[in-house]
């Protein structure tokens, strides 16, 4: 009877320790996952800010005589694609969807970069107060986007290390916590945008 009690007590302690370990790891995964979600929300907020500035920028630029219509059209189309993409929390757990989201945002960044290069040929735009304010706001927003993406990537790194570390990886697999994707530079991001001055007369 005494041996049985000791065995039961030992088993109870072992299972208790396993249960505590599981609870502790689960709570860490949840906390790290919530941090990633919060950082992701900041990224989305900054992308939305950029998308909201673009219509005013387009209206201001449209007023410039002989402005290159194809570049303007590209910006408008890229914005339409970026804002039409449905962004749900599941995107963080789906690398394919995440990559598609990155590509759409990258196309918008690229179109805006080309627009800003083309603007250099238009002195009336460079002197336009509305345009200068919008340009400054866009530049500030691009800096915010970079900062929020960097912060997101830091949070993802901490989360991914947590779910890959042994023995936490066992609990991560049991509870269904998977690695989250990082932002990656778009192909050709190291190259300056090429611009053709093909004006519509």
N, CA, C and O of each residue as an XYZ file, in Angstrom:
804
protein
N       0.833     -1.205      0.000
C       0.000      0.000      0.000
C       0.872      1.262      0.000
O       0.596      2.234     -0.704
N       1.938      1.212      0.816
C       2.831      2.347      0.919
C       3.556      2.590     -0.405
O       3.728      3.736     -0.822
N       3.994      1.469     -1.086
C       4.693      1.575     -2.369
C       3.759      2.147     -3.426
O       4.172      2.971     -4.243
N       2.515      1.718     -3.413
C       1.528      2.195     -4.371
C       1.298      3.703     -4.201
O       1.176      4.436     -5.182
N       1.242      4.145     -2.966
C       1.052      5.568     -2.684
C       2.238      6.384     -3.203
O       2.061      7.454     -3.785
N       3.456      5.858     -2.981
C       4.664      6.552     -3.449
C       4.672      6.617     -4.968
O       4.978      7.660     -5.546
N       4.332      5.489     -5.627
C       4.295      5.433     -7.090
C       3.271      6.434     -7.620
O       3.549      7.168     -8.569
N       2.087      6.462     -7.007
C       1.038      7.390     -7.424
C       1.475      8.841     -7.218
O       1.208      9.704     -8.054
N       2.143      9.096     -6.106
C       2.628     10.445     -5.819
C       3.671     10.879     -6.846
O       3.645     12.013     -7.325
N       4.594      9.964     -7.186
C       5.632     10.253     -8.186
C       4.984     10.513     -9.549
O       5.347     11.460    -10.248
N       4.019      9.658     -9.919
C       3.313      9.840    -11.197
C       2.562     11.173    -11.220
O       2.548     11.877    -12.230
N       1.945     11.498    -10.099
C       1.212     12.759     -9.993
C       2.161     13.935    -10.175
O       1.832     14.890    -10.879
N       3.353     13.879     -9.540
C       4.348     14.939     -9.667
C       4.858     15.056    -11.105
O       5.018     16.162    -11.622
N       5.113     13.905    -11.752
C       5.610     13.905    -13.127
C       4.578     14.535    -14.058
O       4.900     15.419    -14.853
N       3.322     14.066    -13.948
C       2.266     14.605    -14.806
C       1.989     16.080    -14.492
O       1.660     16.866    -15.381
N       2.127     16.434    -13.218
C       1.947     17.830    -12.830
C       3.008     18.719    -13.466
O       2.708     19.809    -13.955
N       4.256     18.241    -13.455
C       5.357     19.001    -14.065
C       5.160     19.110    -15.567
O       5.397     20.168    -16.149
N       4.723     18.014    -16.206
C       4.472     18.039    -17.650
C       3.347     19.021    -17.960
O       3.432     19.808    -18.903
N       2.285     18.961    -17.144
C       1.153     19.870    -17.345
C       1.559     21.329    -17.172
O       1.154     22.188    -17.954
N       2.367     21.607    -16.136
C       2.847     22.979    -15.903
C       3.721     23.449    -17.059
O       3.624     24.594    -17.501
N       4.577     22.547    -17.544
C       5.442     22.881    -18.673
C       4.594     23.211    -19.899
O       4.859     24.187    -20.599
N       3.574     22.393    -20.153
C       2.677     22.631    -21.290
C       1.961     23.960    -21.172
O       1.900     24.722    -22.137
N       1.416     24.245    -19.988
C       0.709     25.516    -19.770
C       1.646     26.705    -19.936
O       1.300     27.706    -20.563
N       2.835     26.576    -19.363
C       3.819     27.653    -19.428
C       4.204     27.940    -20.879
O       4.239     29.097    -21.298
N       4.495     26.877    -21.648
C       4.866     27.057    -23.052
C       3.699     27.612    -23.863
O       3.895     28.486    -24.707
N       2.510     27.124    -23.622
C       1.330     27.607    -24.343
C       1.159     29.113    -24.129
O       0.915     29.865    -25.073
N       1.294     29.535    -22.868
C       1.151     30.965    -22.558
C       2.230     31.811    -23.247
O       1.959     32.923    -23.701
N       3.449     31.274    -23.319
C       4.526     31.995    -24.007
C       4.224     32.113    -25.503
O       4.450     33.162    -26.106
N       3.711     31.027    -26.099
C       3.370     31.059    -27.530
C       2.288     32.105    -27.788
O       2.370     32.880    -28.741
N       1.278     32.115    -26.928
C       0.167     33.062    -27.094
C       0.677     34.495    -26.982
O       0.334     35.349    -27.799
N       1.497     34.752    -25.968
C       2.025     36.116    -25.756
C       2.875     36.563    -26.947
O       2.720     37.680    -27.441
N       3.777     35.683    -27.407
C       4.630     36.027    -28.551
C       3.792     36.191    -29.815
O       4.068     37.067    -30.634
N       2.772     35.352    -29.975
C       1.885     35.458    -31.133
C       1.094     36.749    -31.131
O       0.878     37.348    -32.185
N       0.661     37.184    -29.956
C      -0.074     38.448    -29.852
C       0.824     39.639    -30.169
O       0.371     40.626    -30.749
N       2.086     39.547    -29.792
C       3.042     40.606    -30.120
C       3.212     40.694    -31.631
O       3.232     41.788    -32.195
N       3.337     39.530    -32.293
C       3.446     39.506    -33.758
C       2.204     40.138    -34.377
O       2.316     40.952    -35.292
N       1.016     39.768    -33.884
C      -0.241     40.318    -34.421
C      -0.307     41.835    -34.241
O      -0.773     42.548    -35.130
N       0.157     42.323    -33.099
C       0.140     43.765    -32.835
C       1.089     44.496    -33.789
O       0.757     45.561    -34.308
N       2.258     43.924    -34.012
C       3.222     44.538    -34.929
C       2.691     44.491    -36.364
O       2.914     45.417    -37.145
N       1.994     43.417    -36.701
C       1.381     43.284    -38.024
C       0.309     44.367    -38.216
O       0.186     44.942    -39.297
N      -0.453     44.632    -37.169
C      -1.491     45.671    -37.243
C      -0.863     47.033    -37.527
O      -1.445     47.844    -38.248
N       0.328     47.295    -36.961
C       1.029     48.555    -37.229
C       1.458     48.640    -38.694
O       1.356     49.696    -39.317
N       1.939     47.518    -39.236
C       2.328     47.481    -40.648
C       1.115     47.804    -41.515
O       1.196     48.640    -42.415
N      -0.004     47.141    -41.245
C      -1.231     47.365    -42.014
C      -1.696     48.820    -41.910
O      -2.120     49.418    -42.899
N      -1.613     49.372    -40.716
C      -2.039     50.745    -40.495
C      -1.216     51.706    -41.356
O      -1.761     52.641    -41.943
N       0.082     51.475    -41.429
C       0.943     52.335    -42.235
C       0.708     52.147    -43.727
O       0.773     53.111    -44.490
N       0.433     50.903    -44.154
C       0.082     50.678    -45.561
C      -1.225     51.397    -45.894
O      -1.369     51.962    -46.979
N      -2.170     51.375    -44.963
C      -3.449     52.049    -45.196
C      -3.250     53.559    -45.290
O      -3.864     54.226    -46.123
N      -2.390     54.086    -44.430
C      -2.092     55.528    -44.474
C      -1.542     55.902    -45.847
O      -1.932     56.917    -46.424
N      -0.647     55.087    -46.360
C      -0.075     55.357    -47.685
C      -1.169     55.309    -48.758
O      -1.241     56.184    -49.621
N      -2.009     54.285    -48.693
C      -3.092     54.147    -49.675
C      -4.042     55.342    -49.613
O      -4.559     55.777    -50.642
N      -4.275     55.873    -48.417
C      -5.173     57.023    -48.256
C      -4.578     58.314    -48.826
O      -5.318     59.195    -49.263
N      -3.252     58.430    -48.822
C      -2.601     59.630    -49.347
C      -2.572     59.661    -50.877
O      -2.547     60.734    -51.481
N      -2.575     58.488    -51.491
C      -2.378     58.404    -52.942
C      -3.449     59.138    -53.754
O      -3.087     59.834    -54.701
N      -4.761     59.024    -53.438
C      -5.744     59.757    -54.262
C      -5.481     61.267    -54.315
O      -5.626     61.883    -55.371
N      -5.101     61.858    -53.194
C      -4.790     63.298    -53.180
C      -3.547     63.598    -54.015
O      -3.484     64.607    -54.716
N      -2.574     62.716    -53.930
C      -1.355     62.883    -54.723
C      -1.686     62.815    -56.214
O      -1.213     63.634    -57.002
N      -2.497     61.839    -56.587
C      -2.873     61.663    -57.992
C      -3.622     62.894    -58.501
O      -3.354     63.366    -59.606
N      -4.556     63.417    -57.708
C      -5.312     64.615    -58.118
C      -4.380     65.802    -58.341
O      -4.536     66.557    -59.301
N      -3.418     65.955    -57.451
C      -2.474     67.074    -57.569
C      -1.613     66.920    -58.814
O      -1.389     67.883    -59.547
N      -1.127     65.691    -59.050
C      -0.248     65.433    -60.183
C      -1.002     65.533    -61.504
O      -0.445     65.984    -62.506
N      -2.259     65.116    -61.509
C      -3.063     65.150    -62.742
C      -3.160     66.560    -63.318
O      -3.314     66.737    -64.527
N      -3.068     67.550    -62.452
C      -3.169     68.933    -62.901
C      -1.957     69.417    -63.674
O      -2.022     70.444    -64.350
N      -0.850     68.690    -63.583
C       0.365     69.125    -64.274
C       0.220     68.909    -65.777
O      -0.214     67.847    -66.222
N       0.586     69.921    -66.548
C       0.472     69.820    -67.999
C       1.406     68.742    -68.531
O       2.552     68.629    -68.095
N       0.908     67.954    -69.473
C       1.693     66.913    -70.153
C       2.313     65.873    -69.209
O       3.328     65.257    -69.534
N       1.695     65.687    -68.043
C       2.292     64.696    -67.144
C       2.149     63.298    -67.717
O       1.137     62.975    -68.339
N       3.164     62.467    -67.508
C       3.177     61.116    -68.071
C       2.020     60.283    -67.520
O       2.021     59.900    -66.350
N       1.047     60.012    -68.364
C      -0.182     59.330    -67.950
C       0.063     57.875    -67.568
O      -0.585     57.356    -66.660
N       0.992     57.212    -68.254
C       1.214     55.791    -67.977
C       1.734     55.582    -66.551
O       1.352     54.613    -65.895
N       2.590     56.467    -66.071
C       3.113     56.357    -64.701
C       2.001     56.581    -63.690
O       1.900     55.866    -62.693
N       1.174     57.574    -63.952
C       0.055     57.879    -63.062
C      -0.928     56.705    -63.016
O      -1.421     56.326    -61.954
N      -1.197     56.146    -64.194
C      -2.113     55.002    -64.301
C      -1.569     53.804    -63.507
O      -2.320     53.085    -62.847
N      -0.267     53.614    -63.587
C       0.383     52.515    -62.871
C       0.200     52.653    -61.353
O      -0.054     51.669    -60.657
N       0.331     53.875    -60.858
C       0.145     54.139    -59.423
C      -1.295     53.837    -59.019
O      -1.540     53.187    -58.003
N      -2.241     54.312    -59.820
C      -3.667     54.112    -59.518
C      -4.006     52.627    -59.521
O      -4.707     52.147    -58.630
N      -3.511     51.896    -60.520
C      -3.782     50.453    -60.607
C      -3.130     49.688    -59.456
O      -3.739     48.782    -58.886
N      -1.898     50.050    -59.118
C      -1.196     49.382    -58.015
C      -1.915     49.622    -56.691
O      -2.016     48.717    -55.863
N      -2.416     50.848    -56.491
C      -3.178     51.150    -55.273
C      -4.463     50.327    -55.229
O      -4.831     49.797    -54.181
N      -5.148     50.221    -56.377
C      -6.399     49.454    -56.444
C      -6.145     47.989    -56.075
O      -6.930     47.386    -55.344
N      -5.054     47.423    -56.578
C      -4.714     46.032    -56.244
C      -4.426     45.884    -54.754
O      -4.900     44.956    -54.099
N      -3.634     46.828    -54.236
C      -3.224     46.755    -52.825
C      -4.420     46.877    -51.885
O      -4.482     46.187    -50.867
N      -5.367     47.750    -52.218
C      -6.508     47.948    -51.316
C      -7.599     46.911    -51.520
O      -8.447     46.736    -50.645
N      -7.598     46.210    -52.665
C      -8.632     45.200    -52.895
C      -8.278     43.852    -52.278
O      -9.145     42.994    -52.108
N      -7.009     43.667    -51.944
C      -6.592     42.388    -51.359
C      -7.115     42.271    -49.933
O      -6.847     43.122    -49.084
N      -7.860     41.212    -49.691
C      -8.455     40.975    -48.376
C      -7.369     40.501    -47.406
O      -6.791     39.430    -47.593
N      -7.098     41.287    -46.389
C      -6.042     40.944    -45.431
C      -6.686     40.491    -44.131
O      -7.290     41.283    -43.406
N      -6.544     39.198    -43.851
C      -7.115     38.600    -42.644
C      -5.974     38.129    -41.741
O      -4.837     38.008    -42.197
N      -6.267     37.863    -40.463
C      -5.211     37.363    -39.567
C      -4.579     36.049    -40.052
O      -3.438     35.741    -39.710
N      -5.332     35.279    -40.852
C      -4.819     34.002    -41.354
C      -3.624     34.179    -42.282
O      -2.853     33.243    -42.495
N      -3.473     35.378    -42.833
C      -2.377     35.633    -43.773
C      -1.019     35.376    -43.107
O      -0.059     34.992    -43.775
N      -0.944     35.590    -41.794
C       0.321     35.399    -41.075
C       0.687     33.931    -40.940
O       1.840     33.600    -40.664
N      -0.278     33.055    -41.132
C      -0.010     31.619    -41.034
C       0.015     30.941    -42.395
O       0.109     29.717    -42.487
N      -0.068     31.746    -43.458
C      -0.079     31.207    -44.810
C       1.019     31.899    -45.621
O       0.809     32.991    -46.148
N       2.201     31.256    -45.722
C       3.330     31.891    -46.417
C       3.013     32.302    -47.861
O       3.528     33.312    -48.342
N       2.180     31.535    -48.544
C       1.834     31.859    -49.934
C       1.021     33.155    -50.015
O       1.299     34.020    -50.845
N       0.010     33.278    -49.140
C      -0.798     34.495    -49.106
C       0.056     35.688    -48.673
O      -0.080     36.787    -49.212
N       0.930     35.461    -47.704
C       1.801     36.524    -47.208
C       2.702     37.042    -48.332
O       2.899     38.248    -48.480
N       3.244     36.110    -49.119
C       4.115     36.480    -50.228
C       3.341     37.291    -51.266
O       3.863     38.262    -51.814
N       2.106     36.896    -51.533
C       1.267     37.618    -52.492
C       0.994     39.041    -51.985
O       1.032     40.004    -52.751
N       0.719     39.154    -50.679
C       0.493     40.470    -50.067
C       1.736     41.342    -50.225
O       1.641     42.516    -50.584
N       2.909     40.752    -49.953
C       4.177     41.471    -50.099
C       4.378     41.969    -51.521
O       4.807     43.102    -51.736
N       4.063     41.111    -52.499
C       4.248     41.475    -53.907
C       3.366     42.656    -54.291
O       3.816     43.577    -54.972
N       2.109     42.628    -53.853
C       1.172     43.707    -54.177
C       1.650     45.022    -53.571
O       1.624     46.058    -54.236
N       2.087     44.988    -52.312
C       2.594     46.204    -51.668
C       3.895     46.666    -52.329
O       4.144     47.865    -52.454
N       4.721     45.702    -52.750
C       5.968     46.036    -53.442
C       5.710     46.722    -54.772
O       6.438     47.637    -55.156
N       4.667     46.277    -55.480
C       4.310     46.910    -56.754
C       3.879     48.355    -56.534
O       4.207     49.241    -57.323
N       3.141     48.578    -55.453
C       2.713     49.942    -55.143
C       3.915     50.819    -54.785
O       4.005     51.962    -55.233
N       4.827     50.292    -53.986
C       6.049     51.045    -53.635
C       6.843     51.386    -54.887
O       7.333     52.505    -55.037
N       6.966     50.418    -55.780
C       7.719     50.613    -57.015
C       7.067     51.683    -57.899
O       7.751     52.546    -58.450
N       5.745     51.614    -58.027
C       5.020     52.601    -58.840
C       5.185     54.003    -58.254
O       5.375     54.967    -58.996
N       5.112     54.120    -56.929
C       5.293     55.426    -56.283
C       6.710     55.945    -56.482
O       6.912     57.141    -56.689
N       7.697     55.045    -56.421
C       9.089     55.458    -56.633
C       9.267     56.023    -58.037
O       9.907     57.058    -58.221
N       8.696     55.337    -59.027
C       8.803     55.819    -60.401
C       8.111     57.170    -60.563
O       8.605     58.053    -61.264
N       6.959     57.317    -59.904
C       6.228     58.589    -59.965
C       7.096     59.723    -59.428
O       7.170     60.792    -60.033
N       7.752     59.491    -58.294
C       8.571     60.535    -57.688
C       9.773     60.892    -58.564
O      10.203     62.045    -58.586
N      10.316     59.907    -59.287
C      11.432     60.181    -60.192
C      10.946     61.019    -61.374
O      11.612     61.972    -61.780
N       9.786     60.663    -61.924
C       9.217     61.381    -63.065
C       8.904     62.827    -62.699
O       9.078     63.728    -63.519
N       8.445     63.050    -61.474
C       8.062     64.389    -61.005
C       9.218     65.378    -61.124
O       8.995     66.576    -61.300
N      10.444     64.888    -61.030
C      11.613     65.768    -61.113
C      11.646     66.576    -62.414
O      12.277     67.631    -62.471
N      10.973     66.089    -63.450
C      10.945     66.786    -64.746
C       9.895     67.889    -64.800
O       9.776     68.582    -65.810
N       9.132     68.057    -63.720
C       8.016     69.011    -63.744
C       8.215     70.103    -62.689
O       7.844     69.916    -61.530
N       8.789     71.223    -63.074
C       9.051     72.295    -62.109
C       7.776     72.823    -61.450
O       7.794     73.216    -60.284
N       6.652     72.832    -62.212
C       5.410     73.351    -61.623
C       4.918     72.445    -60.492
O       4.290     72.916    -59.544
N       5.204     71.147    -60.595
C       4.825     70.239    -59.503
C       5.741     70.427    -58.308
O       5.290     70.453    -57.163
N       7.018     70.556    -58.582
C       7.981     70.719    -57.486
C       7.758     72.012    -56.715
O       8.189     72.147    -55.570
N       7.068     72.977    -57.365
C       6.773     74.252    -56.694
C       5.376     74.261    -56.072
O       5.025     75.204    -55.363
N       4.575     73.224    -56.326
C       3.197     73.153    -55.841
C       3.184     72.795    -54.350
O       3.682     71.741    -53.955
N       2.616     73.671    -53.539
C       2.613     73.479    -52.071
C       1.897     72.191    -51.668
O       2.374     71.452    -50.807
N       0.738     71.926    -52.302
C       0.001     70.689    -51.986
C       0.843     69.464    -52.281
O       0.901     68.523    -51.490
N       1.500     69.492    -53.444
C       2.329     68.345    -53.818
C       3.474     68.162    -52.830
O       3.760     67.041    -52.409
N       4.124     69.248    -52.462
C       5.256     69.160    -51.527
C       4.824     68.579    -50.175
O       5.539     67.776    -49.576
N       3.639     69.002    -49.705
C       3.122     68.458    -48.440
C       2.818     66.966    -48.567
O       3.157     66.173    -47.688
N       2.170     66.597    -49.680
C       1.857     65.184    -49.900
C       3.122     64.348    -50.028
O       3.202     63.239    -49.501
N       4.106     64.890    -50.732
C       5.375     64.192    -50.902
C       6.043     63.963    -49.540
O       6.546     62.874    -49.266
N       6.042     64.988    -48.700
C       6.632     64.866    -47.358
C       5.886     63.829    -46.524
O       6.500     63.040    -45.806
N       4.540     63.839    -46.627
C       3.747     62.856    -45.880
C       4.008     61.435    -46.379
O       4.093     60.494    -45.589
N       4.134     61.291    -47.705
C       4.426     59.965    -48.261
C       5.799     59.471    -47.822
O       5.963     58.304    -47.467
N       6.782     60.366    -47.849
C       8.129     59.986    -47.407
C       8.109     59.557    -45.946
O       8.725     58.559    -45.572
N       7.390     60.325    -45.122
C       7.262     59.960    -43.709
C       6.564     58.622    -43.538
O       6.940     57.822    -42.681
N       5.548     58.383    -44.355
C       4.810     57.120    -44.281
C       5.688     55.953    -44.711
O       5.646     54.886    -44.100
N       6.483     56.151    -45.760
C       7.401     55.086    -46.199
C       8.394     54.748    -45.084
O       8.734     53.583    -44.878
N       8.857     55.780    -44.366
C       9.760     55.530    -43.232
C       9.044     54.754    -42.128
O       9.618     53.853    -41.517
N       7.775     55.117    -41.877
C       6.989     54.384    -40.870
C       6.797     52.932    -41.287
O       6.887     52.020    -40.465
N       6.530     52.728    -42.581
C       6.340     51.361    -43.078
C       7.602     50.546    -42.842
O       7.539     49.416    -42.358
N       8.751     51.124    -43.185
C      10.014     50.397    -42.985
C      10.224     50.074    -41.511
O      10.593     48.955    -41.155
N       9.984     51.073    -40.653
C      10.166     50.861    -39.222
C       9.218     49.774    -38.701
O       9.636     48.880    -37.965
N       7.932     49.857    -39.092
C       6.961     48.880    -38.580
C       7.239     47.478    -39.125
O       7.004     46.485    -38.437
N       7.744     47.398    -40.370
C       8.121     46.083    -40.913
C       9.305     45.507    -40.148
O       9.343     44.308    -39.872
N      10.281     46.361    -39.802
C      11.434     45.906    -39.012
C      10.989     45.406    -37.635
O      11.462     44.376    -37.154
N      10.069     46.154    -37.007
C       9.563     45.746    -35.694
C       8.782     44.433    -35.794
O       8.883     43.573    -34.919
N       8.010     44.292    -36.862
C       7.273     43.045    -37.103
C       8.260     41.881    -37.233
O       8.067     40.824    -36.633
N       9.317     42.088    -38.020
C      10.303     41.026    -38.228
C      10.998     40.627    -36.925
O      11.285     39.450    -36.710
N      11.270     41.608    -36.055
C      11.868     41.286    -34.743
C      10.919     40.411    -33.927
O      11.332     39.423    -33.320
N       9.632     40.792    -33.923
C       8.636     40.021    -33.165
C       8.495     38.614    -33.741
O       8.350     37.647    -32.993
N       8.537     38.499    -35.071
C       8.440     37.190    -35.718
C       9.650     36.336    -35.355
O       9.518     35.140    -35.093
N      10.830     36.956    -35.342
C      12.035     36.202    -34.986
C      11.922     35.626    -33.576
O      12.215     34.452    -33.352
N      11.494     36.465    -32.627
C      11.339     35.991    -31.243
C      10.309     34.863    -31.164
O      10.521     33.867    -30.472
N       9.215     35.024    -31.865
C       8.167     33.996    -31.882
C       8.696     32.700    -32.507
O       8.510     31.618    -31.949
N       9.356     32.812    -33.667
C       9.853     31.621    -34.358
C      10.918     30.885    -33.550
O      10.944     29.654    -33.529
N      11.794     31.636    -32.887
C      12.803     31.004    -32.017
C      12.106     30.239    -30.902
O      12.501     29.127    -30.553
N      11.063     30.852    -30.349
C      10.317     30.214    -29.261
C       9.679     28.897    -29.700
O       9.761     27.899    -28.983
N       9.044     28.890    -30.871
C       8.351     27.664    -31.300
C       9.286     26.613    -31.884
O       8.882     25.464    -32.059
N      10.537     26.986    -32.191
C      11.499     26.017    -32.738
C      12.467     25.471    -31.689
O      13.140     24.465    -31.919
N      12.533     26.142    -30.535
C      13.482     25.745    -29.490
C      13.016     24.445    -28.817
O      11.826     24.250    -28.571
N      13.969     23.577    -28.532
C      13.646     22.327    -27.829
C      13.644     22.588    -26.330
O      14.533     23.302    -25.865
N      12.721     22.068    -25.544
C      11.629     21.148    -25.894
C      10.316     21.855    -26.258
O       9.292     21.204    -26.463
N      10.354     23.203    -26.338
C       9.121     23.941    -26.636
C       8.531     23.534    -27.976
O       7.316     23.602    -28.164
N       9.385     23.109    -28.920
C       8.913     22.699    -30.244
C       7.895     21.554    -30.147
O       6.988     21.454    -30.973
N       8.049     20.710    -29.156
C       7.099     19.599    -28.959
C       5.725     20.162    -28.623
O       4.715     19.759    -29.199
N       5.705     21.103    -27.677
C       4.433     21.724    -27.291
C       3.855     22.557    -28.443
O       2.641     22.590    -28.646
N       4.731     23.222    -29.186
C       4.259     24.021    -30.325
C       3.535     23.129    -31.330
O       2.483     23.495    -31.855
N       4.107     21.956    -31.591
C       3.461     21.010    -32.514
C       2.151     20.477    -31.946
O       1.171     20.331    -32.677
N       2.128     20.191    -30.663
C       0.903     19.682    -30.020
C      -0.203     20.727    -30.085
O      -1.348     20.409    -30.404
N       0.144     21.982    -29.781
C      -0.862     23.043    -29.736
C      -1.115     23.696    -31.103
O      -2.020     24.521    -31.235
N      -0.323     23.334    -32.113
C      -0.547     23.852    -33.462
C       0.032     25.232    -33.731
O      -0.452     25.945    -34.609
N       1.068     25.616    -32.980
C       1.721     26.899    -33.236
C       2.799     26.686    -34.303
O       3.711     25.880    -34.121
N       2.683     27.421    -35.421
C       3.621     27.267    -36.536
C       4.448     28.538    -36.704
O       4.097     29.609    -36.208
N       5.566     28.377    -37.425
C       6.408     29.546    -37.722
C       5.618     30.565    -38.533
O       4.711     30.210    -39.286
N       5.975     31.831    -38.368
C       5.338     32.916    -39.120
C       6.347     33.479    -40.116
O       7.552     33.443    -39.866
N       5.858     34.001    -41.251
C       6.784     34.480    -42.285
C       7.373     35.855    -41.974
O       6.759     36.684    -41.303
N       8.584     36.064    -42.487
C       9.253     37.361    -42.407
C       8.946     38.149    -43.680
O       8.580     37.574    -44.705
N       9.101     39.472    -43.602
C       9.097     40.268    -44.814
C      10.426     40.029    -45.513
O      11.463     39.886    -44.864
N      10.390     39.987    -46.830
C      11.620     39.841    -47.604
C      11.654     40.921    -48.666
O      10.616     41.375    -49.148
N      12.863     41.325    -49.022
C      13.009     42.338    -50.066
C      12.484     41.777    -51.380
O      12.676     40.602    -51.689
N      11.821     42.630    -52.143
C      11.333     42.234    -53.469
C      12.524     42.005    -54.391
O      13.573     42.632    -54.240
N      12.346     41.096    -55.350
C      13.395     40.857    -56.341
C      13.677     42.154    -57.078
O      12.754     42.813    -57.558
N      14.938     42.520    -57.169
C      15.323     43.742    -57.876
C      15.210     44.999    -57.031
O      15.387     46.105    -57.541
N      14.916     44.842    -55.736
C      14.746     46.013    -54.858
C      16.040     46.818    -54.723
O      16.014     47.998    -54.375
N      17.171     46.165    -55.004
C      18.452     46.856    -54.885
C      18.721     47.783    -56.076
O      19.643     48.597    -56.034
N      17.913     47.658    -57.139
C      18.101     48.487    -58.340
C      17.231     49.736    -58.283
O      16.114     49.707    -57.767
N      17.755     50.826    -58.816
C      16.967     52.065    -58.906
C      15.872     51.873    -59.952
O      16.082     51.170    -60.941
N      14.691     52.496    -59.745
C      13.620     52.331    -60.726
C      14.007     52.938    -62.072
O      14.606     54.012    -62.140
N      13.644     52.211    -63.157
C      13.912     52.765    -64.491
C      12.699     53.555    -64.945
O      11.563     53.142    -64.714
N      12.930     54.666    -65.575
C      11.847     55.554    -65.992
C      12.008     55.897    -67.464
O      13.082     56.311    -67.901
N      10.924     55.721    -68.232
C      10.899     56.154    -69.624
C       9.977     57.357    -69.723
O       8.808     57.281    -69.346
N      10.492     58.453    -70.224
C       9.653     59.637    -70.369
C       8.912     59.547    -71.694
O       9.340     60.093    -72.712
N       7.790     58.841    -71.649
C       6.974     58.615    -72.839
C       5.692     59.398    -72.669
O       4.681     58.847    -72.233
N       5.718     60.676    -73.007
C       4.601     61.560    -72.700
C       3.444     61.385    -73.664
O       3.635     61.258    -74.873
N       2.229     61.382    -73.102
C       1.025     61.371    -73.931
C       0.734     62.806    -74.333
O       0.576     63.678    -73.479
N       0.666     63.042    -75.601
C       0.406     64.413    -76.069
C      -1.105     64.610    -76.201
O      -1.555     65.691    -76.581
